Amino acid sequence: GSLTRMGSDLCPRGRAATLMTLIIVGIPAASAFGFAPRMLGRMVGKGIVLNSASFRTVAGGARAQASLSFGDKTRTDGFGSAVLVGKKALLLRNTPRGPFAEVDKNIYKAVVNSMPDEGSESAWLPAGGVDNAPLKLTFATLPANTTRNNHVLSPHALTSAVEAHCKGKKSSTKLTVVLEDAGHAPAAASAVAKGLPLYSAKTGDAVPQAQDVCCSFIVDGQTDEVSDAVMLKAAQAVADGVRLACSLVDRPPMDMTPTALADAAKAVAVEIPGVVVSEHIVGENLRDKGYGGIWGVGKAGECPPSLLVLSYDPPGAIETVCLVGKGITYDTGGLSLKSKDGMPGMKHDMGGAAGMIGGFYAAAKLGCKQRIHLILCIAENAIGPTAFRNDDILTMFSGKTVEVNNCDAEGRLVLGDGVAHATKLLRPNLVIDMATLTGAQLVATGKKHAGVLANSEELERKAVAAGLRSGDFCFPLLYAPELLFPEFKSEVADMKNSVKDRGNAQSSCAGHFIEKHLAADYTGGWLHIDMAGPGTKDQRATGYGVGLVLALLDAPGFS
């Protein structure tokens, strides 16, 4: 069936047997390449061996690490495989230079025409790989159509293609992505990076092996690869930020403690000129300075909680933006203890902080014009004799009091202190907080779109547009504090920390709790991003938020 399907573009269906004879004569032991193909083909002049494989995602732990670079034209050989990704129509109209140009045009078109809108086909060149070994070519198609809440590139499908065909390889890979517009390069780079995580603790044969993935972009109708320096710099910056964020979240909590997370963030200040550690309040100093939310949540942890502020202040900066991240390195639920099924994976509860670290890192690398403060609210929500309790009353940095009725609603407590610090002491024009805050977010906006809450309709629209540009999608949550905040009514404090009715727009309520701790005289913008769903895929971090932050900042390449 596969032979006839491929042959339909080359000869009448009735002559498939003739084509098959030609093909088989040209194959010197296909099994030597280690596959059992469902479709084989050969063009005598070029020596092409083809095999068809269904498109699939390689999920779970990383099998190999890879360096990732963009637009490196100096690297032309030494690859063990080459991968071409794009919409089917784009692949038919555009043939990149390099290994794919060695494929006869008729064979090339026949292979692509035989493919579904989302699938893959593989081919072998008998030479051209490392040490003149056979070189594997893979064609991967992306969905032809997208709707208004998706990027035209289908970034999630691109990530799946990279996972399937670039991750875990023993040799280097040349990856080429065909775009409809050069402006899509940064979003594509983010999607590629999400498919190549760095962290692995595997042993034996599964130990990660060093390899390179060299990615380039070609634009529909253009023969040369994208060489625009701004776009390529943006692509590299967002990819590095995504992989940094993923590597932080994927590490086990025994390693990624509150102290280790703070140290990892401080390393950004060492690497990037102009970034400084402007404040680090640790342990009992939090209590003494009035940060009752962070101190209360983290005081039972083996490592002390902290509030860490990194600052980037470029010359001539006019606007000030504060990025506030929830950095709960492990969430047991505290004395509102999670179940044995609900607790595994809670190392990902620092995904908001990691995304903000990656976004801040990339923004500084790209030379954003704004003054940016990164505020990390770092703690482990542990249990022990000193753990905060249900019925405790915490005094927040905002000065407001909170009666605890759910120790597992800790993220909003630490973020309340974070936004209060931002608006009372740093006087920003815009505050953005990001967190894996509520499971209800997945019900509201799904696993691929974060839920956003903004104090102005203009900012809400900007966030949605930024998500579509970057590939880090988001969608508005209900904004109605006057209707929803009564859910937190307390008889003995200014508010409780968890809602009375969990069926009443719970994700919006959680965001409004954080909003309540903005300084009373603050008149700037506030954007809350709940990324509990898109922050994780198949037990791995996604690096969600890095691209969204860059798009919100109108970073070079993302505006």
Disulfide bonds with the S-S distance in Angstrom:
none
